[in-house]
Amino acid sequence: MTIRFSTRLILLGAGILLLILAYTGSQTHDRVTWLMEVLPVVIIIPLLLATHSRYPLTPLLYTLIFAHAIILMVGGLYTYAKVPIGFDVQEWFGLSRNPYDKLGHYFQGLVPALAAREILIRGGYVQGRKMVAFLVCCVALAISAMYELIEWWTALGLGQGADDFLGTQGDPWDTQSDMFCALLGALTSVLLLGYWHTKQLNQLRRS
């Protein structure tokens, strides 16, 4: 039995994401913020479709990319500080702010870390589980830091108009907590998903 998603399933997933993308784009009240939030989805969908045949990913990675794309699009629809379910979580746990953006940054660490792990292991670029784990976390943190720089440049360019994109909600430590959430996501890919991911990689290699 092969452990890979069929082309039909990949096309179905891409079609669902495109429908959600179209819906959120038509319903959002801030088209500029929406576009900045969903830009990674716009880039990744054609990239995955183009590479599926010659470089298929593990089902685990495809699934997490799909989930991350939905998180980004929902954040783009409402802006992260105003996502309704985030207000529910805020009330349940007595938090001082809407925490939905932290979910986005957690996946911002989780998905790139797993993608880096897949590329490093499949390409044989690094030997040793500990070194792979270290580099995977480094990649995730580098991407998170780059994203924070993009937010900074956006703030400089748009001024107060970038508030919804930044989503700091008055938190002076927002940048640091965002990167910490990304680190937690990266550690999840290494410590909790590593065995499952390696098993799928081995099955994919045999197929």
C-alpha atoms as a printed R data frame, in Angstrom:
    type eleno elety resid chain resno       x      y      z
1   ATOM     1    CA   MET     A     1   0.000  0.000  0.000
2   ATOM     2    CA   THR     A     2   1.396  3.419 -0.959
3   ATOM     3    CA   ILE     A     3   1.347  6.224  1.540
4   ATOM     4    CA   ARG     A     4   0.656  9.204 -0.671
5   ATOM     5    CA   PHE     A     5  -2.308 11.322 -1.624
6   ATOM     6    CA   SER     A     6  -3.738 10.762 -5.088
7   ATOM     7    CA   THR     A     7  -3.819 13.569 -7.628
8   ATOM     8    CA   ARG     A     8  -7.598 13.619 -7.317
9   ATOM     9    CA   LEU     A     9  -7.368 14.202 -3.567
10  ATOM    10    CA   ILE     A    10  -4.785 16.938 -4.013
11  ATOM    11    CA   LEU     A    11  -7.010 18.662 -6.570
12  ATOM    12    CA   LEU     A    12  -9.988 18.335 -4.238
13  ATOM    13    CA   GLY     A    13  -8.061 19.920 -1.382
14  ATOM    14    CA   ALA     A    14  -6.841 22.731 -3.637
15  ATOM    15    CA   GLY     A    15 -10.390 23.292 -4.897
16  ATOM    16    CA   ILE     A    16 -11.730 23.576 -1.348
17  ATOM    17    CA   LEU     A    17  -9.022 26.058 -0.419
18  ATOM    18    CA   LEU     A    18  -9.730 28.143 -3.522
19  ATOM    19    CA   LEU     A    19 -13.438 28.255 -2.667
20  ATOM    20    CA   ILE     A    20 -12.650 29.373  0.889
21  ATOM    21    CA   LEU     A    21 -10.176 31.896 -0.494
22  ATOM    22    CA   ALA     A    22 -12.817 33.345 -2.809
23  ATOM    23    CA   TYR     A    23 -15.417 33.469 -0.032
24  ATOM    24    CA   THR     A    24 -13.169 35.176  2.507
25  ATOM    25    CA   GLY     A    25 -11.982 37.647 -0.113
26  ATOM    26    CA   SER     A    26 -15.545 38.592 -0.995
27  ATOM    27    CA   GLN     A    27 -16.709 38.911  2.621
28  ATOM    28    CA   THR     A    28 -13.799 40.702  4.286
29  ATOM    29    CA   HIS     A    29 -14.170 44.378  5.187
30  ATOM    30    CA   ASP     A    30 -10.437 45.066  4.757
31  ATOM    31    CA   ARG     A    31  -9.198 43.756  1.409
32  ATOM    32    CA   VAL     A    32  -5.605 44.965  1.871
33  ATOM    33    CA   THR     A    33  -5.171 43.183  5.222
34  ATOM    34    CA   TRP     A    34  -6.880 40.095  3.827
35  ATOM    35    CA   LEU     A    35  -4.472 39.984  0.884
36  ATOM    36    CA   MET     A    36  -1.427 40.297  3.131
37  ATOM    37    CA   GLU     A    37  -2.696 37.510  5.404
38  ATOM    38    CA   VAL     A    38  -3.608 35.047  2.629
39  ATOM    39    CA   LEU     A    39  -0.622 35.683  0.360
40  ATOM    40    CA   PRO     A    40   1.146 32.497  1.563
41  ATOM    41    CA   VAL     A    41  -1.944 30.498  0.540
42  ATOM    42    CA   VAL     A    42  -1.976 32.119 -2.899
43  ATOM    43    CA   ILE     A    43   1.678 31.091 -3.323
44  ATOM    44    CA   ILE     A    44   1.541 27.572 -1.885
45  ATOM    45    CA   ILE     A    45  -1.515 26.211 -3.751
46  ATOM    46    CA   PRO     A    46  -0.015 26.417 -7.283
47  ATOM    47    CA   LEU     A    47   3.379 25.344 -5.920
48  ATOM    48    CA   LEU     A    48   1.970 22.139 -4.419
49  ATOM    49    CA   LEU     A    49  -0.049 21.410 -7.551
50  ATOM    50    CA   ALA     A    50   3.040 21.872 -9.727
51  ATOM    51    CA   THR     A    51   5.274 19.618 -7.602
52  ATOM    52    CA   HIS     A    52   2.853 16.890 -6.575
53  ATOM    53    CA   SER     A    53   3.781 14.456 -9.340
54  ATOM    54    CA   ARG     A    54   7.565 14.682 -9.114
55  ATOM    55    CA   TYR     A    55   7.918 15.472 -5.403
56  ATOM    56    CA   PRO     A    56   4.858 14.286 -3.462
57  ATOM    57    CA   LEU     A    57   4.783 15.161  0.216
58  ATOM    58    CA   THR     A    58   3.676 12.974  3.085
59  ATOM    59    CA   PRO     A    59  -0.057 12.965  3.886
60  ATOM    60    CA   LEU     A    60   0.760 14.419  7.308
61  ATOM    61    CA   LEU     A    61   2.442 17.460  5.792
62  ATOM    62    CA   TYR     A    62  -0.291 17.970  3.175
63  ATOM    63    CA   THR     A    63  -2.942 17.819  5.909
64  ATOM    64    CA   LEU     A    64  -1.175 20.334  8.137
65  ATOM    65    CA   ILE     A    65  -0.622 22.689  5.199
66  ATOM    66    CA   PHE     A    66  -4.347 22.474  4.468
67  ATOM    67    CA   ALA     A    67  -5.200 23.290  8.101
68  ATOM    68    CA   HIS     A    68  -2.705 26.157  8.187
69  ATOM    69    CA   ALA     A    69  -4.164 27.632  5.006
70  ATOM    70    CA   ILE     A    70  -7.639 27.679  6.562
71  ATOM    71    CA   ILE     A    71  -6.276 29.358  9.707
72  ATOM    72    CA   LEU     A    72  -4.660 32.055  7.560
73  ATOM    73    CA   MET     A    73  -7.794 32.666  5.517
74  ATOM    74    CA   VAL     A    74 -10.037 32.913  8.578
75  ATOM    75    CA   GLY     A    75  -7.551 35.377 10.065
76  ATOM    76    CA   GLY     A    76  -7.641 37.351  6.840
77  ATOM    77    CA   LEU     A    77 -11.437 37.406  6.795
78  ATOM    78    CA   TYR     A    78 -11.910 38.892 10.263
79  ATOM    79    CA   THR     A    79  -8.341 40.081 11.034
80  ATOM    80    CA   TYR     A    80  -6.661 38.033 13.747
81  ATOM    81    CA   ALA     A    81  -7.693 40.284 16.624
82  ATOM    82    CA   LYS     A    82 -11.388 39.932 15.730
83  ATOM    83    CA   VAL     A    83 -11.860 36.231 14.911
84  ATOM    84    CA   PRO     A    84 -15.079 35.212 16.749
85  ATOM    85    CA   ILE     A    85 -13.833 31.877 18.103
86  ATOM    86    CA   GLY     A    86 -10.839 33.711 19.536
87  ATOM    87    CA   PHE     A    87 -13.168 35.828 21.672
88  ATOM    88    CA   ASP     A    88 -14.797 32.633 22.953
89  ATOM    89    CA   VAL     A    89 -11.418 31.219 23.966
90  ATOM    90    CA   GLN     A    90 -10.518 34.541 25.549
91  ATOM    91    CA   GLU     A    91 -13.666 34.381 27.682
92  ATOM    92    CA   TRP     A    92 -13.264 30.696 28.605
93  ATOM    93    CA   PHE     A    93  -9.724 31.166 29.930
94  ATOM    94    CA   GLY     A    94  -9.999 34.737 31.172
95  ATOM    95    CA   LEU     A    95  -7.352 36.018 28.783
96  ATOM    96    CA   SER     A    96  -6.550 39.675 28.248
97  ATOM    97    CA   ARG     A    97  -6.651 39.436 24.444
98  ATOM    98    CA   ASN     A    98  -7.986 37.442 21.517
99  ATOM    99    CA   PRO     A    99  -5.473 34.551 21.177
100 ATOM   100    CA   TYR     A   100  -6.332 33.448 17.628
101 ATOM   101    CA   ASP     A   101  -3.142 34.954 16.201
102 ATOM   102    CA   LYS     A   102  -1.107 32.716 18.509
103 ATOM   103    CA   LEU     A   103  -2.663 29.693 16.812
104 ATOM   104    CA   GLY     A   104  -1.499 31.116 13.500
105 ATOM   105    CA   HIS     A   105   2.044 31.580 14.780
106 ATOM   106    CA   TYR     A   106   2.040 28.091 16.297
107 ATOM   107    CA   PHE     A   107   1.268 26.671 12.851
108 ATOM   108    CA   GLN     A   108   3.822 29.071 11.386
109 ATOM   109    CA   GLY     A   109   6.384 27.075 13.336
110 ATOM   110    CA   LEU     A   110   4.791 23.652 12.993
111 ATOM   111    CA   VAL     A   111   4.316 23.502  9.214
112 ATOM   112    CA   PRO     A   112   7.645 24.991  8.058
113 ATOM   113    CA   ALA     A   113   9.471 22.826 10.596
114 ATOM   114    CA   LEU     A   114   7.809 19.686  9.284
115 ATOM   115    CA   ALA     A   115   8.471 20.753  5.686
116 ATOM   116    CA   ALA     A   116  12.136 21.396  6.521
117 ATOM   117    CA   ARG     A   117  12.349 18.020  8.251
118 ATOM   118    CA   GLU     A   118  10.913 16.314  5.190
119 ATOM   119    CA   ILE     A   119  13.323 18.009  2.802
120 ATOM   120    CA   LEU     A   120  16.383 17.405  4.986
121 ATOM   121    CA   ILE     A   121  15.639 13.729  5.579
122 ATOM   122    CA   ARG     A   122  14.552 12.879  2.038
123 ATOM   123    CA   GLY     A   123  17.532 14.658  0.525
124 ATOM   124    CA   GLY     A   124  19.984 13.120  2.984
125 ATOM   125    CA   TYR     A   125  21.433 16.561  3.647
126 ATOM   126    CA   VAL     A   126  21.893 16.012  7.383
127 ATOM   127    CA   GLN     A   127  22.835 12.942  9.384
128 ATOM   128    CA   GLY     A   128  21.616 12.285 12.901
129 ATOM   129    CA   ARG     A   129  18.225 12.874 14.477
130 ATOM   130    CA   LYS     A   130  19.488 15.497 16.920
131 ATOM   131    CA   MET     A   131  21.055 17.617 14.198
132 ATOM   132    CA   VAL     A   132  17.912 17.347 12.066
133 ATOM   133    CA   ALA     A   133  15.797 18.428 15.046
134 ATOM   134    CA   PHE     A   134  18.100 21.376 15.760
135 ATOM   135    CA   LEU     A   135  18.116 22.619 12.174
136 ATOM   136    CA   VAL     A   136  14.361 22.165 11.841
137 ATOM   137    CA   CYS     A   137  13.811 24.433 14.839
138 ATOM   138    CA   CYS     A   138  16.309 26.931 13.437
139 ATOM   139    CA   VAL     A   139  14.455 27.068 10.119
140 ATOM   140    CA   ALA     A   140  11.115 27.600 11.843
141 ATOM   141    CA   LEU     A   141  12.500 30.401 14.009
142 ATOM   142    CA   ALA     A   142  14.188 32.029 11.011
143 ATOM   143    CA   ILE     A   143  10.893 32.065  9.112
144 ATOM   144    CA   SER     A   144   9.101 33.432 12.166
145 ATOM   145    CA   ALA     A   145  11.705 36.178 12.568
146 ATOM   146    CA   MET     A   146  11.433 37.046  8.871
147 ATOM   147    CA   TYR     A   147   7.677 37.346  9.226
148 ATOM   148    CA   GLU     A   148   8.105 39.723 12.171
149 ATOM   149    CA   LEU     A   149  10.445 41.833 10.027
150 ATOM   150    CA   ILE     A   150   7.791 41.919  7.304
151 ATOM   151    CA   GLU     A   151   5.269 43.114  9.890
152 ATOM   152    CA   TRP     A   152   7.721 45.840 10.952
153 ATOM   153    CA   TRP     A   153   8.301 46.976  7.361
154 ATOM   154    CA   THR     A   154   4.530 46.982  6.778
155 ATOM   155    CA   ALA     A   155   4.030 49.128  9.864
156 ATOM   156    CA   LEU     A   156   6.649 51.585  8.603
157 ATOM   157    CA   GLY     A   157   5.027 51.722  5.179
158 ATOM   158    CA   LEU     A   158   1.355 51.870  6.138
159 ATOM   159    CA   GLY     A   159   1.532 53.496  9.536
160 ATOM   160    CA   GLN     A   160  -1.678 53.108 11.531
161 ATOM   161    CA   GLY     A   161  -3.257 51.322  8.583
162 ATOM   162    CA   ALA     A   162  -1.148 48.280  9.436
163 ATOM   163    CA   ASP     A   163  -2.710 47.808 12.888
164 ATOM   164    CA   ASP     A   164  -5.047 45.013 11.780
165 ATOM   165    CA   PHE     A   165  -2.212 43.186 10.043
166 ATOM   166    CA   LEU     A   166   0.067 43.480 13.078
167 ATOM   167    CA   GLY     A   167  -2.638 42.353 15.500
168 ATOM   168    CA   THR     A   168  -0.607 43.288 18.574
169 ATOM   169    CA   GLN     A   169  -3.722 44.292 20.554
170 ATOM   170    CA   GLY     A   170  -1.590 46.573 22.699
171 ATOM   171    CA   ASP     A   171   0.790 43.801 23.792
172 ATOM   172    CA   PRO     A   172   4.377 45.153 23.999
173 ATOM   173    CA   TRP     A   173   5.731 41.580 23.953
174 ATOM   174    CA   ASP     A   174   3.702 40.455 20.945
175 ATOM   175    CA   THR     A   175   6.740 39.813 18.729
176 ATOM   176    CA   GLN     A   176   8.475 37.685 21.335
177 ATOM   177    CA   SER     A   177   5.354 35.656 22.143
178 ATOM   178    CA   ASP     A   178   4.713 35.128 18.416
179 ATOM   179    CA   MET     A   179   8.180 33.637 17.985
180 ATOM   180    CA   PHE     A   180   7.766 31.539 21.123
181 ATOM   181    CA   CYS     A   181   4.545 30.078 19.680
182 ATOM   182    CA   ALA     A   182   6.435 29.280 16.471
183 ATOM   183    CA   LEU     A   183   9.104 27.529 18.527
184 ATOM   184    CA   LEU     A   184   6.415 25.470 20.272
185 ATOM   185    CA   GLY     A   185   5.089 24.476 16.855
186 ATOM   186    CA   ALA     A   186   8.557 23.445 15.709
187 ATOM   187    CA   LEU     A   187   9.104 21.399 18.868
188 ATOM   188    CA   THR     A   188   5.761 19.697 18.266
189 ATOM   189    CA   SER     A   189   6.935 18.597 14.825
190 ATOM   190    CA   VAL     A   190  10.103 17.157 16.345
191 ATOM   191    CA   LEU     A   191   8.928 15.666 19.635
192 ATOM   192    CA   LEU     A   192   5.306 14.672 19.009
193 ATOM   193    CA   LEU     A   193   5.010 14.147 15.249
194 ATOM   194    CA   GLY     A   194   8.539 12.965 14.476
195 ATOM   195    CA   TYR     A   195   7.889  9.220 14.767
196 ATOM   196    CA   TRP     A   196   4.703  9.358 12.696
197 ATOM   197    CA   HIS     A   197   6.373 11.600 10.114
198 ATOM   198    CA   THR     A   198   9.418  9.329  9.813
199 ATOM   199    CA   LYS     A   199   7.171  6.318  9.330
200 ATOM   200    CA   GLN     A   200   5.348  8.055  6.479
201 ATOM   201    CA   LEU     A   201   8.652  9.148  4.947
202 ATOM   202    CA   ASN     A   202   9.890  5.555  4.941
203 ATOM   203    CA   GLN     A   203   6.672  4.321  3.372
204 ATOM   204    CA   LEU     A   204   6.825  7.095  0.778
205 ATOM   205    CA   ARG     A   205  10.409  6.167 -0.072
206 ATOM   206    CA   ARG     A   206   9.470  2.493 -0.555
207 ATOM   207    CA   SER     A   207   6.537  3.408 -2.786
